């Protein structure tokens, strides 16, 4: 899949999101959860176009959303 990031790159991108966007990661994750049900790259495009996010930040947010959603399913 095209959305594979190293753990370090993923964490670095997430850490920079509040500074770059003015919104916390948790706020972005809620926005994604309330957004349209799309495939990974479509969600990335949606964030980029609707919320004016950089590609790397959008990709990291969608990846984090998917990781957290998968973790909830395991519980």
TORKOL-4160 file (C-alpha; in steps of 0.2 Angstrom, whole numbers, padded with zeros to 4 digits, m for minus):
75
<pt num="1" X="0000" Y="0000" Z="0000"/>
<pt num="2" X="0006" Y="0018" Z="m0003"/>
<pt num="3" X="0002" Y="0024" Z="0014"/>
<pt num="4" X="0016" Y="0015" Z="0023"/>
<pt num="5" X="0026" Y="0027" Z="0034"/>
<pt num="6" X="0041" Y="0023" Z="0045"/>
<pt num="7" X="0036" Y="0025" Z="0064"/>
<pt num="8" X="0048" Y="0039" Z="0066"/>
<pt num="9" X="0041" Y="0049" Z="0051"/>
<pt num="10" X="0023" Y="0046" Z="0056"/>
<pt num="11" X="0027" Y="0052" Z="0074"/>
<pt num="12" X="0036" Y="0067" Z="0068"/>
<pt num="13" X="0022" Y="0072" Z="0056"/>
<pt num="14" X="0009" Y="0070" Z="0070"/>
<pt num="15" X="0020" Y="0081" Z="0082"/>
<pt num="16" X="0021" Y="0095" Z="0069"/>
<pt num="17" X="0002" Y="0095" Z="0065"/>
<pt num="18" X="m0004" Y="0107" Z="0079"/>
<pt num="19" X="0010" Y="0120" Z="0075"/>
<pt num="20" X="0006" Y="0119" Z="0056"/>
<pt num="21" X="m0013" Y="0119" Z="0057"/>
<pt num="22" X="m0018" Y="0127" Z="0073"/>
<pt num="23" X="m0028" Y="0111" Z="0078"/>
<pt num="24" X="m0024" Y="0097" Z="0089"/>
<pt num="25" X="m0022" Y="0079" Z="0082"/>
<pt num="26" X="m0038" Y="0074" Z="0092"/>
<pt num="27" X="m0048" Y="0087" Z="0084"/>
<pt num="28" X="m0042" Y="0082" Z="0066"/>
<pt num="29" X="m0047" Y="0063" Z="0071"/>
<pt num="30" X="m0064" Y="0069" Z="0075"/>
<pt num="31" X="m0066" Y="0078" Z="0059"/>
<pt num="32" X="m0060" Y="0062" Z="0049"/>
<pt num="33" X="m0073" Y="0052" Z="0059"/>
<pt num="34" X="m0087" Y="0064" Z="0055"/>
<pt num="35" X="m0081" Y="0065" Z="0037"/>
<pt num="36" X="m0086" Y="0055" Z="0022"/>
<pt num="37" X="m0083" Y="0036" Z="0021"/>
<pt num="38" X="m0069" Y="0035" Z="0008"/>
<pt num="39" X="m0054" Y="0024" Z="0004"/>
<pt num="40" X="m0037" Y="0029" Z="0011"/>
<pt num="41" X="m0031" Y="0040" Z="m0003"/>
<pt num="42" X="m0048" Y="0047" Z="m0006"/>
<pt num="43" X="m0048" Y="0053" Z="0013"/>
<pt num="44" X="m0031" Y="0060" Z="0010"/>
<pt num="45" X="m0037" Y="0070" Z="m0005"/>
<pt num="46" X="m0053" Y="0075" Z="0005"/>
<pt num="47" X="m0042" Y="0082" Z="0019"/>
<pt num="48" X="m0030" Y="0091" Z="0007"/>
<pt num="49" X="m0044" Y="0099" Z="m0003"/>
<pt num="50" X="m0058" Y="0103" Z="0010"/>
<pt num="51" X="m0046" Y="0107" Z="0024"/>
<pt num="52" X="m0031" Y="0113" Z="0015"/>
<pt num="53" X="m0018" Y="0101" Z="0023"/>
<pt num="54" X="m0001" Y="0097" Z="0016"/>
<pt num="55" X="m0001" Y="0079" Z="0009"/>
<pt num="56" X="0011" Y="0072" Z="0022"/>
<pt num="57" X="0000" Y="0079" Z="0036"/>
<pt num="58" X="m0016" Y="0072" Z="0028"/>
<pt num="59" X="m0008" Y="0055" Z="0025"/>
<pt num="60" X="m0001" Y="0054" Z="0043"/>
<pt num="61" X="m0019" Y="0059" Z="0050"/>
<pt num="62" X="m0028" Y="0046" Z="0040"/>
<pt num="63" X="m0015" Y="0033" Z="0045"/>
<pt num="64" X="m0017" Y="0037" Z="0063"/>
<pt num="65" X="m0036" Y="0037" Z="0062"/>
<pt num="66" X="m0035" Y="0019" Z="0054"/>
<pt num="67" X="m0023" Y="0013" Z="0068"/>
<pt num="68" X="m0034" Y="0019" Z="0082"/>
<pt num="69" X="m0049" Y="0012" Z="0074"/>
<pt num="70" X="m0041" Y="m0005" Z="0072"/>
<pt num="71" X="m0035" Y="m0004" Z="0090"/>
<pt num="72" X="m0053" Y="m0001" Z="0096"/>
<pt num="73" X="m0059" Y="m0016" Z="0086"/>
<pt num="74" X="m0047" Y="m0027" Z="0095"/>
<pt num="75" X="m0054" Y="m0022" Z="0112"/>
